[in-house]
Structures are given as C-alpha cells and as structure tokens.
C-alpha cells in the first residue's frame, strides 16, 4: 500500500512540473499557451519510458541484493 501511494503521488506531481529546456521554453512562448502546454505534455510523455525502465531495473537489482543478504 505504501509503494502504491508513493507511486501515485510521484505520477501526480509529474503533471505539475515544467519539463522544458531553454530552447523549448522559448519555442513554446512563441507558439502560445495551448501548443506550449502540448509541447510540455509531449516532453513529459517521452520522459516516462526511460525513467520507468530505470526504475524497474533498480527495483529488480534491489530485490536481488535483498535475497542475497538473506
């Protein structure tokens, strides 16, 4: 339950962040508010897969180390 709550909070907070580099920020300002939000959403969408892969690998490594210690 604790892990699910932590995952939920982490995913909820990801939608509130602004994931843009300086060049993307300047482009988004020129496009306007609607397309700028779309650009930001696309950046966050592309960020999810590498972070989830890293999380899965880290979790499996942690579980393997836990089993070795027992």
N, CA, C and O atoms as a CHARMM CRD file, in Angstrom:
* protein
*
  280
    1    1 UNK  N      0.82500  -1.19400   0.00000 PROA 1      0.00000
    2    1 UNK  CA     0.00000   0.00000   0.00000 PROA 1      0.00000
    3    1 UNK  C      0.86800   1.25600   0.00000 PROA 1      0.00000
    4    1 UNK  O      0.56100   2.23900  -0.67400 PROA 1      0.00000
    5    2 UNK  N      1.95100   1.20500   0.76500 PROA 2      0.00000
    6    2 UNK  CA     2.84900   2.34700   0.85800 PROA 2      0.00000
    7    2 UNK  C      3.49500   2.65100  -0.50100 PROA 2      0.00000
    8    2 UNK  O      3.62900   3.81100  -0.88900 PROA 2      0.00000
    9    3 UNK  N      3.89100   1.59300  -1.21600 PROA 3      0.00000
   10    3 UNK  CA     4.51200   1.77100  -2.53500 PROA 3      0.00000
   11    3 UNK  C      3.51400   2.33600  -3.53400 PROA 3      0.00000
   12    3 UNK  O      3.85800   3.20000  -4.34000 PROA 3      0.00000
   13    4 UNK  N      2.27800   1.85000  -3.48200 PROA 4      0.00000
   14    4 UNK  CA     1.25400   2.34800  -4.39300 PROA 4      0.00000
   15    4 UNK  C      0.99900   3.83100  -4.15800 PROA 4      0.00000
   16    4 UNK  O      0.86900   4.60300  -5.10800 PROA 4      0.00000
   17    5 UNK  N      0.92800   4.22000  -2.91000 PROA 5      0.00000
   18    5 UNK  CA     0.70700   5.62400  -2.57600 PROA 5      0.00000
   19    5 UNK  C      1.87200   6.48700  -3.05000 PROA 5      0.00000
   20    5 UNK  O      1.65900   7.57600  -3.58300 PROA 5      0.00000
   21    6 UNK  N      3.09300   6.01200  -2.86300 PROA 6      0.00000
   22    6 UNK  CA     4.27100   6.73500  -3.31500 PROA 6      0.00000
   23    6 UNK  C      4.28100   6.85900  -4.84400 PROA 6      0.00000
   24    6 UNK  O      4.61000   7.91700  -5.38100 PROA 6      0.00000
   25    7 UNK  N      3.92700   5.79200  -5.53200 PROA 7      0.00000
   26    7 UNK  CA     3.84300   5.82000  -6.99100 PROA 7      0.00000
   27    7 UNK  C      2.77700   6.80000  -7.45700 PROA 7      0.00000
   28    7 UNK  O      3.00100   7.56200  -8.39700 PROA 7      0.00000
   29    8 UNK  N      1.63200   6.78400  -6.81300 PROA 8      0.00000
   30    8 UNK  CA     0.53900   7.68800  -7.18100 PROA 8      0.00000
   31    8 UNK  C      0.94100   9.14600  -6.99000 PROA 8      0.00000
   32    8 UNK  O      0.68200   9.98000  -7.85800 PROA 8      0.00000
   33    9 UNK  N      1.56500   9.45600  -5.87200 PROA 9      0.00000
   34    9 UNK  CA     1.99800  10.83000  -5.59900 PROA 9      0.00000
   35    9 UNK  C      3.05200  11.26000  -6.61300 PROA 9      0.00000
   36    9 UNK  O      3.01900  12.39200  -7.09700 PROA 9      0.00000
   37   10 UNK  N      3.98100  10.37300  -6.93600 PROA 10     0.00000
   38   10 UNK  CA     5.01500  10.68700  -7.91700 PROA 10     0.00000
   39   10 UNK  C      4.43900  10.95900  -9.29500 PROA 10     0.00000
   40   10 UNK  O      4.88100  11.87900  -9.98200 PROA 10     0.00000
   41   11 UNK  N      3.45800  10.16900  -9.70300 PROA 11     0.00000
   42   11 UNK  CA     2.82800  10.37700 -11.01200 PROA 11     0.00000
   43   11 UNK  C      1.99300  11.65800 -11.00900 PROA 11     0.00000
   44   11 UNK  O      1.95400  12.37500 -12.00900 PROA 11     0.00000
   45   12 UNK  N      1.33500  11.94400  -9.90600 PROA 12     0.00000
   46   12 UNK  CA     0.51600  13.15100  -9.81500 PROA 12     0.00000
   47   12 UNK  C      1.38700  14.39900  -9.89200 PROA 12     0.00000
   48   12 UNK  O      1.01700  15.38200 -10.53500 PROA 12     0.00000
   49   13 UNK  N      2.53900  14.35900  -9.24200 PROA 13     0.00000
   50   13 UNK  CA     3.43100  15.51100  -9.24500 PROA 13     0.00000
   51   13 UNK  C      4.08500  15.71200 -10.60600 PROA 13     0.00000
   52   13 UNK  O      4.45300  16.83500 -10.95200 PROA 13     0.00000
   53   14 UNK  N      4.23400  14.64000 -11.38300 PROA 14     0.00000
   54   14 UNK  CA     4.87400  14.75400 -12.69300 PROA 14     0.00000
   55   14 UNK  C      4.06000  15.64400 -13.63500 PROA 14     0.00000
   56   14 UNK  O      4.62900  16.27500 -14.52600 PROA 14     0.00000
   57   15 UNK  N      2.75900  15.70300 -13.45400 PROA 15     0.00000
   58   15 UNK  CA     1.93400  16.52700 -14.32600 PROA 15     0.00000
   59   15 UNK  C      2.04000  18.01300 -13.98500 PROA 15     0.00000
   60   15 UNK  O      1.65900  18.85700 -14.79700 PROA 15     0.00000
   61   16 UNK  N      2.53900  18.33900 -12.82500 PROA 16     0.00000
   62   16 UNK  CA     2.62700  19.73400 -12.40100 PROA 16     0.00000
   63   16 UNK  C      3.97000  20.37100 -12.74300 PROA 16     0.00000
   64   16 UNK  O      4.11400  21.58900 -12.63000 PROA 16     0.00000
   65   17 UNK  N      4.94900  19.58200 -13.15500 PROA 17     0.00000
   66   17 UNK  CA     6.27100  20.13300 -13.42900 PROA 17     0.00000
   67   17 UNK  C      6.35200  20.69800 -14.83900 PROA 17     0.00000
   68   17 UNK  O      5.55900  20.33800 -15.70900 PROA 17     0.00000
   69   18 UNK  N      7.30000  21.57000 -15.05200 PROA 18     0.00000
   70   18 UNK  CA     7.56000  22.13100 -16.36400 PROA 18     0.00000
   71   18 UNK  C      8.84900  21.50500 -16.88600 PROA 18     0.00000
   72   18 UNK  O      9.94200  21.87200 -16.45400 PROA 18     0.00000
   73   19 UNK  N      8.72100  20.57000 -17.80400 PROA 19     0.00000
   74   19 UNK  CA     9.88500  19.82100 -18.29400 PROA 19     0.00000
   75   19 UNK  C     10.35200  20.36500 -19.63100 PROA 19     0.00000
   76   19 UNK  O     10.19200  19.71400 -20.66400 PROA 19     0.00000
   77   20 UNK  N     10.92200  21.54600 -19.61400 PROA 20     0.00000
   78   20 UNK  CA    11.38800  22.14100 -20.85800 PROA 20     0.00000
   79   20 UNK  C     12.78900  22.69100 -20.68400 PROA 20     0.00000
   80   20 UNK  O     13.13600  23.25700 -19.64700 PROA 20     0.00000
   81   21 UNK  N     13.59000  22.50900 -21.73400 PROA 21     0.00000
   82   21 UNK  CA    14.90000  23.15500 -21.75000 PROA 21     0.00000
   83   21 UNK  C     14.70900  24.60900 -22.17900 PROA 21     0.00000
   84   21 UNK  O     13.59300  25.02900 -22.48400 PROA 21     0.00000
   85   22 UNK  N     15.77400  25.35200 -22.19900 PROA 22     0.00000
   86   22 UNK  CA    15.65200  26.77500 -22.52700 PROA 22     0.00000
   87   22 UNK  C     15.18700  26.99900 -23.96700 PROA 22     0.00000
   88   22 UNK  O     14.42400  27.92800 -24.22900 PROA 22     0.00000
   89   23 UNK  N     15.63000  26.17200 -24.88700 PROA 23     0.00000
   90   23 UNK  CA    15.22000  26.32200 -26.28600 PROA 23     0.00000
   91   23 UNK  C     13.73900  25.97000 -26.43400 PROA 23     0.00000
   92   23 UNK  O     12.99900  26.66900 -27.12700 PROA 23     0.00000
   93   24 UNK  N     13.31000  24.89100 -25.78500 PROA 24     0.00000
   94   24 UNK  CA    11.89800  24.50100 -25.85900 PROA 24     0.00000
   95   24 UNK  C     11.00300  25.54700 -25.20600 PROA 24     0.00000
   96   24 UNK  O      9.89500  25.79900 -25.68000 PROA 24     0.00000
   97   25 UNK  N     11.47000  26.15200 -24.13000 PROA 25     0.00000
   98   25 UNK  CA    10.69800  27.19200 -23.45400 PROA 25     0.00000
   99   25 UNK  C     10.48400  28.38500 -24.37500 PROA 25     0.00000
  100   25 UNK  O      9.37700  28.91800 -24.46500 PROA 25     0.00000
  101   26 UNK  N     11.54200  28.80100 -25.05500 PROA 26     0.00000
  102   26 UNK  CA    11.44000  29.93200 -25.97500 PROA 26     0.00000
  103   26 UNK  C     10.48000  29.60400 -27.12600 PROA 26     0.00000
  104   26 UNK  O      9.67200  30.44600 -27.51700 PROA 26     0.00000
  105   27 UNK  N     10.56800  28.39400 -27.66100 PROA 27     0.00000
  106   27 UNK  CA     9.66800  27.96800 -28.73900 PROA 27     0.00000
  107   27 UNK  C      8.23700  27.92200 -28.25300 PROA 27     0.00000
  108   27 UNK  O      7.32900  28.36100 -28.95900 PROA 27     0.00000
  109   28 UNK  N      8.01900  27.39400 -27.05100 PROA 28     0.00000
  110   28 UNK  CA     6.66400  27.30000 -26.50100 PROA 28     0.00000
  111   28 UNK  C      6.07200  28.68700 -26.26600 PROA 28     0.00000
  112   28 UNK  O      4.87100  28.88100 -26.45300 PROA 28     0.00000
  113   29 UNK  N      6.88600  29.64400 -25.86400 PROA 29     0.00000
  114   29 UNK  CA     6.39400  31.01100 -25.66300 PROA 29     0.00000
  115   29 UNK  C      5.96700  31.63900 -26.98300 PROA 29     0.00000
  116   29 UNK  O      5.01000  32.41200 -27.02500 PROA 29     0.00000
  117   30 UNK  N      6.66600  31.31300 -28.04800 PROA 30     0.00000
  118   30 UNK  CA     6.31900  31.84800 -29.35800 PROA 30     0.00000
  119   30 UNK  C      5.05400  31.19900 -29.91200 PROA 30     0.00000
  120   30 UNK  O      4.30100  31.83400 -30.65000 PROA 30     0.00000
  121   31 UNK  N      4.81900  29.93800 -29.55800 PROA 31     0.00000
  122   31 UNK  CA     3.64400  29.21800 -30.06300 PROA 31     0.00000
  123   31 UNK  C      2.35700  29.66500 -29.38500 PROA 31     0.00000
  124   31 UNK  O      1.29500  29.65000 -30.00800 PROA 31     0.00000
  125   32 UNK  N      2.43100  30.04900 -28.15800 PROA 32     0.00000
  126   32 UNK  CA     1.24600  30.41500 -27.39600 PROA 32     0.00000
  127   32 UNK  C      1.00500  29.42000 -26.28000 PROA 32     0.00000
  128   32 UNK  O      1.76200  28.46300 -26.11200 PROA 32     0.00000
  129   33 UNK  N     -0.05700  29.65200 -25.51300 PROA 33     0.00000
  130   33 UNK  CA    -0.29600  28.83800 -24.31700 PROA 33     0.00000
  131   33 UNK  C     -0.74700  27.41700 -24.64000 PROA 33     0.00000
  132   33 UNK  O     -0.23000  26.46300 -24.05800 PROA 33     0.00000
  133   34 UNK  N     -1.69500  27.25800 -25.55100 PROA 34     0.00000
  134   34 UNK  CA    -2.22300  25.92000 -25.87400 PROA 34     0.00000
  135   34 UNK  C     -1.16600  24.98700 -26.44000 PROA 34     0.00000
  136   34 UNK  O     -0.93700  23.91700 -25.87600 PROA 34     0.00000
  137   35 UNK  N     -0.50900  25.36200 -27.54600 PROA 35     0.00000
  138   35 UNK  CA     0.53800  24.49000 -28.08000 PROA 35     0.00000
  139   35 UNK  C      1.72900  24.33100 -27.13300 PROA 35     0.00000
  140   35 UNK  O      2.39600  23.29700 -27.14400 PROA 35     0.00000
  141   36 UNK  N      1.99500  25.34300 -26.32200 PROA 36     0.00000
  142   36 UNK  CA     3.07500  25.23900 -25.34200 PROA 36     0.00000
  143   36 UNK  C      2.79700  24.15600 -24.31300 PROA 36     0.00000
  144   36 UNK  O      3.69200  23.40000 -23.93500 PROA 36     0.00000
  145   37 UNK  N      1.55200  24.08800 -23.86400 PROA 37     0.00000
  146   37 UNK  CA     1.17800  23.02400 -22.91900 PROA 37     0.00000
  147   37 UNK  C      1.26400  21.65800 -23.59200 PROA 37     0.00000
  148   37 UNK  O      1.64500  20.66900 -22.96500 PROA 37     0.00000
  149   38 UNK  N      0.90600  21.61300 -24.87200 PROA 38     0.00000
  150   38 UNK  CA     1.02300  20.35400 -25.61500 PROA 38     0.00000
  151   38 UNK  C      2.47300  19.91700 -25.75300 PROA 38     0.00000
  152   38 UNK  O      2.79000  18.73400 -25.62300 PROA 38     0.00000
  153   39 UNK  N      3.34500  20.87500 -26.01700 PROA 39     0.00000
  154   39 UNK  CA     4.77300  20.57100 -26.10600 PROA 39     0.00000
  155   39 UNK  C      5.29500  20.05700 -24.77500 PROA 39     0.00000
  156   39 UNK  O      6.04900  19.08500 -24.73600 PROA 39     0.00000
  157   40 UNK  N      4.90200  20.69900 -23.69200 PROA 40     0.00000
  158   40 UNK  CA     5.32400  20.26400 -22.36000 PROA 40     0.00000
  159   40 UNK  C      4.80300  18.86100 -22.05500 PROA 40     0.00000
  160   40 UNK  O      5.52600  18.03600 -21.49700 PROA 40     0.00000
  161   41 UNK  N      3.55500  18.59200 -22.42000 PROA 41     0.00000
  162   41 UNK  CA     2.99300  17.25200 -22.21000 PROA 41     0.00000
  163   41 UNK  C      3.73600  16.19300 -23.00600 PROA 41     0.00000
  164   41 UNK  O      3.95000  15.08200 -22.52200 PROA 41     0.00000
  165   42 UNK  N      4.13000  16.53700 -24.22900 PROA 42     0.00000
  166   42 UNK  CA     4.89100  15.59400 -25.04700 PROA 42     0.00000
  167   42 UNK  C      6.25200  15.29200 -24.44800 PROA 42     0.00000
  168   42 UNK  O      6.71200  14.15100 -24.48200 PROA 42     0.00000
  169   43 UNK  N      6.89600  16.31200 -23.90000 PROA 43     0.00000
  170   43 UNK  CA     8.19800  16.10500 -23.26000 PROA 43     0.00000
  171   43 UNK  C      8.04100  15.18200 -22.04900 PROA 43     0.00000
  172   43 UNK  O      8.85100  14.27700 -21.84600 PROA 43     0.00000
  173   44 UNK  N      7.01200  15.40800 -21.25800 PROA 44     0.00000
  174   44 UNK  CA     6.77700  14.53900 -20.09500 PROA 44     0.00000
  175   44 UNK  C      6.44400  13.11100 -20.53100 PROA 44     0.00000
  176   44 UNK  O      6.87300  12.15000 -19.89300 PROA 44     0.00000
  177   45 UNK  N      5.68800  12.97500 -21.60500 PROA 45     0.00000
  178   45 UNK  CA     5.33500  11.64800 -22.12100 PROA 45     0.00000
  179   45 UNK  C      6.59500  10.89400 -22.55100 PROA 45     0.00000
  180   45 UNK  O      6.74100   9.70900 -22.24900 PROA 45     0.00000
  181   46 UNK  N      7.49900  11.56900 -23.24800 PROA 46     0.00000
  182   46 UNK  CA     8.73100  10.93100 -23.69000 PROA 46     0.00000
  183   46 UNK  C      9.66400  10.61500 -22.52400 PROA 46     0.00000
  184   46 UNK  O     10.50200   9.72000 -22.63200 PROA 46     0.00000
  185   47 UNK  N      9.53200  11.33000 -21.42500 PROA 47     0.00000
  186   47 UNK  CA    10.37700  11.12300 -20.26500 PROA 47     0.00000
  187   47 UNK  C      9.95700   9.88400 -19.46000 PROA 47     0.00000
  188   47 UNK  O     10.78100   9.30800 -18.75100 PROA 47     0.00000
  189   48 UNK  N      8.71000   9.47600 -19.55800 PROA 48     0.00000
  190   48 UNK  CA     8.18100   8.39500 -18.72800 PROA 48     0.00000
  191   48 UNK  C      8.87300   7.05900 -18.99500 PROA 48     0.00000
  192   48 UNK  O      9.22200   6.35400 -18.04800 PROA 48     0.00000
  193   49 UNK  N      9.07800   6.69900 -20.25000 PROA 49     0.00000
  194   49 UNK  CA     9.62000   5.37900 -20.57700 PROA 49     0.00000
  195   49 UNK  C     11.04400   5.16800 -20.04900 PROA 49     0.00000
  196   49 UNK  O     11.27900   4.15500 -19.39200 PROA 49     0.00000
  197   50 UNK  N     11.99900   6.05900 -20.29600 PROA 50     0.00000
  198   50 UNK  CA    13.33600   5.80100 -19.75000 PROA 50     0.00000
  199   50 UNK  C     13.36300   5.75300 -18.22400 PROA 50     0.00000
  200   50 UNK  O     14.08800   4.94900 -17.63900 PROA 50     0.00000
  201   51 UNK  N     12.57700   6.60900 -17.58200 PROA 51     0.00000
  202   51 UNK  CA    12.55200   6.59300 -16.11800 PROA 51     0.00000
  203   51 UNK  C     11.91100   5.31800 -15.57900 PROA 51     0.00000
  204   51 UNK  O     12.36300   4.78100 -14.56800 PROA 51     0.00000
  205   52 UNK  N     10.86600   4.82900 -16.23900 PROA 52     0.00000
  206   52 UNK  CA    10.23500   3.59500 -15.76900 PROA 52     0.00000
  207   52 UNK  C     11.15000   2.39700 -15.99000 PROA 52     0.00000
  208   52 UNK  O     11.18700   1.49000 -15.15800 PROA 52     0.00000
  209   53 UNK  N     11.89100   2.37600 -17.09900 PROA 53     0.00000
  210   53 UNK  CA    12.84000   1.28200 -17.33200 PROA 53     0.00000
  211   53 UNK  C     13.92400   1.30100 -16.25500 PROA 53     0.00000
  212   53 UNK  O     14.27300   0.25800 -15.70300 PROA 53     0.00000
  213   54 UNK  N     14.45000   2.47800 -15.95900 PROA 54     0.00000
  214   54 UNK  CA    15.45100   2.59600 -14.90100 PROA 54     0.00000
  215   54 UNK  C     14.89600   2.18000 -13.54700 PROA 54     0.00000
  216   54 UNK  O     15.59400   1.54700 -12.75500 PROA 54     0.00000
  217   55 UNK  N     13.64200   2.53300 -13.27900 PROA 55     0.00000
  218   55 UNK  CA    13.01100   2.14100 -12.02300 PROA 55     0.00000
  219   55 UNK  C     12.83400   0.64000 -11.90100 PROA 55     0.00000
  220   55 UNK  O     13.05200   0.06800 -10.83300 PROA 55     0.00000
  221   56 UNK  N     12.43800   0.00100 -12.99300 PROA 56     0.00000
  222   56 UNK  CA    12.25400  -1.45600 -12.98000 PROA 56     0.00000
  223   56 UNK  C     13.58900  -2.15500 -12.77500 PROA 56     0.00000
  224   56 UNK  O     13.68700  -3.09200 -11.98200 PROA 56     0.00000
  225   57 UNK  N     14.61200  -1.70300 -13.48400 PROA 57     0.00000
  226   57 UNK  CA    15.94200  -2.30000 -13.31600 PROA 57     0.00000
  227   57 UNK  C     16.43800  -2.09300 -11.89000 PROA 57     0.00000
  228   57 UNK  O     16.97900  -3.02100 -11.28800 PROA 57     0.00000
  229   58 UNK  N     16.26300  -0.89800 -11.34100 PROA 58     0.00000
  230   58 UNK  CA    16.67900  -0.62600  -9.97000 PROA 58     0.00000
  231   58 UNK  C     15.92800  -1.48000  -8.95800 PROA 58     0.00000
  232   58 UNK  O     16.51500  -1.97000  -7.99300 PROA 58     0.00000
  233   59 UNK  N     14.62900  -1.65800  -9.17900 PROA 59     0.00000
  234   59 UNK  CA    13.82300  -2.47200  -8.26100 PROA 59     0.00000
  235   59 UNK  C     14.27200  -3.93700  -8.30300 PROA 59     0.00000
  236   59 UNK  O     14.40800  -4.57700  -7.26100 PROA 59     0.00000
  237   60 UNK  N     14.50000  -4.46000  -9.50600 PROA 60     0.00000
  238   60 UNK  CA    14.95200  -5.85800  -9.62000 PROA 60     0.00000
  239   60 UNK  C     16.33100  -6.03800  -8.98900 PROA 60     0.00000
  240   60 UNK  O     16.59300  -7.05600  -8.34800 PROA 60     0.00000
  241   61 UNK  N     17.21900  -5.04800  -9.17000 PROA 61     0.00000
  242   61 UNK  CA    18.53500  -5.11800  -8.54700 PROA 61     0.00000
  243   61 UNK  C     18.40800  -5.11200  -7.02800 PROA 61     0.00000
  244   61 UNK  O     19.07100  -5.88500  -6.33700 PROA 61     0.00000
  245   62 UNK  N     17.54700  -4.23000  -6.51500 PROA 62     0.00000
  246   62 UNK  CA    17.34300  -4.13000  -5.07500 PROA 62     0.00000
  247   62 UNK  C     16.79200  -5.43700  -4.51100 PROA 62     0.00000
  248   62 UNK  O     17.24500  -5.89700  -3.46200 PROA 62     0.00000
  249   63 UNK  N     15.81400  -6.04200  -5.20200 PROA 63     0.00000
  250   63 UNK  CA    15.24100  -7.30600  -4.72800 PROA 63     0.00000
  251   63 UNK  C     16.28200  -8.41700  -4.77500 PROA 63     0.00000
  252   63 UNK  O     16.32400  -9.26500  -3.88300 PROA 63     0.00000
  253   64 UNK  N     17.12300  -8.42000  -5.80700 PROA 64     0.00000
  254   64 UNK  CA    18.17200  -9.43000  -5.91300 PROA 64     0.00000
  255   64 UNK  C     19.18300  -9.27400  -4.77600 PROA 64     0.00000
  256   64 UNK  O     19.60400 -10.27100  -4.18800 PROA 64     0.00000
  257   65 UNK  N     19.57400  -8.05000  -4.46200 PROA 65     0.00000
  258   65 UNK  CA    20.50300  -7.81000  -3.35900 PROA 65     0.00000
  259   65 UNK  C     19.88500  -8.19600  -2.02200 PROA 65     0.00000
  260   65 UNK  O     20.57500  -8.68700  -1.12900 PROA 65     0.00000
  261   66 UNK  N     18.60100  -7.97600  -1.89100 PROA 66     0.00000
  262   66 UNK  CA    17.88800  -8.32900  -0.65500 PROA 66     0.00000
  263   66 UNK  C     17.88300  -9.85000  -0.46400 PROA 66     0.00000
  264   66 UNK  O     18.05800 -10.34000   0.65200 PROA 66     0.00000
  265   67 UNK  N     17.68000 -10.60100  -1.57200 PROA 67     0.00000
  266   67 UNK  CA    17.66800 -12.06200  -1.49500 PROA 67     0.00000
  267   67 UNK  C     19.05800 -12.60500  -1.18800 PROA 67     0.00000
  268   67 UNK  O     19.18900 -13.59000  -0.46200 PROA 67     0.00000
  269   68 UNK  N     20.09600 -11.97400  -1.73300 PROA 68     0.00000
  270   68 UNK  CA    21.46200 -12.41100  -1.49000 PROA 68     0.00000
  271   68 UNK  C     21.82800 -12.24800  -0.01700 PROA 68     0.00000
  272   68 UNK  O     22.49900 -13.10800   0.55300 PROA 68     0.00000
  273   69 UNK  N     21.39400 -11.16100   0.59600 PROA 69     0.00000
  274   69 UNK  CA    21.71300 -10.88200   2.00000 PROA 69     0.00000
  275   69 UNK  C     21.01200 -11.84600   2.94000 PROA 69     0.00000
  276   69 UNK  O     21.49900 -12.10700   4.03900 PROA 69     0.00000
  277   70 UNK  N     19.88200 -12.37400   2.52100 PROA 70     0.00000
  278   70 UNK  CA    19.14200 -13.32100   3.39300 PROA 70     0.00000
  279   70 UNK  C     19.76400 -14.66900   3.24100 PROA 70     0.00000
  280   70 UNK  O     19.31900 -15.62900   3.87100 PROA 70     0.00000
